[in-house]
Amino acid sequence: MSGKDYECLKLSNQLCFPLYAAARSVTSMYTPYLAPLGLTYTRYIVFLVLWENDGLTVGEICRRLMLDSGTVSPILKKMREQGYIEKRQSSDDERTFIINLTEKGQALQQQAKDIPQKVGGCMKLSPEKAKQLYDLLYELLDNETTDTKGE
């Protein structure tokens, strides 16, 4: 086999690698702003979901974050131990749990409100390119979730 047979295996030819590296880079930009609040990036995105819509089921939080319950459940447990959320059983289905922010969890929103702007200022993309990238990434995600729904 010639070198051409393996062109597809070059790191520079992989779409997955720049996506992976960019995601890690962007996520790390949050650390200096989240650390003083005692938050990891993953806890932060759970808060984003709950600040937008409090009183969600664990399953709904997982769906919105595109994460499985094995990832989200330990995060929720830690947030509950820290007094940020309350977890109660649904009256409709005892297997379903509803997550609500406590006053402490709601108050954290005020402390976090400037983080998106601060992180956005670290990125060297024009607003137009940032919007284009956002649209392309969601197009990719929409295609992926559409393709896997039938499996």
Summary of the structure (lengths in Angstrom):
residues: 151
radius of gyration: 19.0
end to end distance: 34.9
largest distance: 64.5
contacts: 340
relative contact order: 0.10
helix: 69%
strand: 8%
